[in-house]
Amino acid sequence: MAGIFTEHTKKQMLLDMVNSFADSATRYYLAIGKSDEWNDSDAAPTPVNSEKEIRDFRNNIQSILRTTDVSFVTPRYNWTTGTTYQAYDDSKTKTNNGSYYVITDTNRVYICLRQGKTDAGVAVSSTVSPDSLGTSTSAGKLADGYVWKYLYTVSSLNQSKFVSANYMPVTYIDSAETGLTTIETAQRNVQNASLVGSIVGYRLVNGGTGYASKPTATIIGDGDSAEVFLTFDSSTGSILKATVRDSGSSFWFGSGYSFAEVSIADSATTQAVIKPIISVNGIGADARDDLRANALMFNAQPNGTQDGNFLVDQDFRQIGLVKNPTYLDSAFTGTAALALDNMEVTSVSGFTSENIKDSLIRGTSSGAGAYADDLDGAIIYYHQNDATGFTPFSEGEQIYDSDNPSRVGTIIAGGLNQGEIDKYSGTLMYIENRSPVLRDAQQTEDIKFILQL
């Protein structure tokens, strides 16, 4: 049997996750890790959705940082003159509808309701920026024939957090929100002015043939006031275009339609087929629906050492999202944590904070192995994974660099300690493998990652 999750289901699942951020008992953390190389070429492999992949990620975690920055996002299309854009079509998915919306240089987002076309029905490129329409609640037709409608503006804060080369945030202003900014007020005005059950366009499936004159089309459905305008070719008796009737500044979208059809009573050799494109909730009522935003972007910005919880002059190759990690069987509620195990050593010889990083250290009596991540005074931070094995180190034994045996130290009694969280706790919701990212004490990483349904 074939089945799908509808866009409404995807939206609700993501919305439930967004709403959980407001729950004090639910905490999401960015996790970074894996300082050791992927392979000889150090090329990041594609993650495999398996229990082993999850376990391997946990083994490699270095640090976590709580994130509360999340937004619905959708693929980004910049308005560029000379580009041919599609029109919104309720019969298509986001994937096969193409670029039917744009973001402009002023960070305004517009949806295309009509593609510019010649009288013969041939698509033309867009040459007039929809920015000229401003933040009006009404659709507008431009000189190139395109009809656009303003949806919202990406704020400077959301731009810094959620705009990337390929994605942009999609916002919704709740009716209960107060103290709105100018751009939020403009979006709410659009939401309130949307026409429920409006017919925002017509899809010409077949122009027909043999009509003696321009036929008359009637809209049949449970709404009212929608009207269609036909462009007719008298030489072939065919319909070339079907568009929403307009006066240039006013459009007969109608409202109240949950179903509709275009009826043509005129006789012809081949009857034309025209399908109405219906926006059930109304274009602009919720931009997340209009732009089919079925992904969330999370943003976290670890700053330098993040109060001693993040390593510097060390790299990472994995990022993830962990929900509700714990420490000693209690909920972890801190902002950040260093997840690496550590050992306190004496008689350190040859090891420095520079040369110890990524070395494979071993215990002389236990035979244990681990990748060293950092040396802070007499504390060595390390992690074990499948490559090193998981044999525990022993108190009092000597450890050495397997590639440079002259570099040695001795673990003191009571000097073996677990990280500040239980790496194997919480729900690991997302894994992403990357090329190595080297951290610096003076930098703040802007880490964006996307969870898509």
Protein Blocks (a to p, Z undefined) as FASTA:
>chain_A
ZZdddfklmmmmmmmmmmmmmpmkbccddddehjbcfblnopacdddddfklmmmmmmmp
mbdcddfbdcdddddddddehiacddddfkbcfklnopabdcdfkopacddfbdcddfko
pacddfbdfklnomafbdcddfkopacddfbdcdfklmmmmgcfkbccdddddfkbghia
fklmmmmmmmmmpcghiafbdcdfbgoghiabdcddddddjbehiacdddddfknopafb
dcdddehjaccebghiabdcdddfbdcfbdcdddddddfkoghjamklmnopabdcdddd
dehjlnoiacehiacfbdcddehiaeehiacfbfbdcfbdcdddehiehiafklmgopac
ddfklopacddfbdehjaccddddfknopadcdehiacddfklmmbccdddehiaccdfb
dfkgcjdfbdcddddddddfkbccdddddddZZ
